[in-house]
Amino acid sequence: MLKHSFIVKDRRFKGKKFWGQADIASRTVYIDPRLDRDEYIRTLVHESLHILAPFLDEEYVEEWGSEIGNVVLQQLQLKGYLK
């Protein structure tokens, strides 16, 4: 059985090289709070994939994270949760 819980914390990263980071050992995702809403959601999905599926190559995390993030944003907008 997979352990699905993890912690999400703010961390300001210097420059634009990193928007988020996943610490698999502590099951903690760090996201730069300066991101706009859409990039925050996409980054949260991306880093969450690193925690939940650490065996995935970065290429898959990039592709899947982007796709899942876009679907989440689209559905939130369609349902009126985002303006």
Order of alpha helices (4+ residues) and beta strands (2+ residues): beta-beta-beta-alpha-alpha
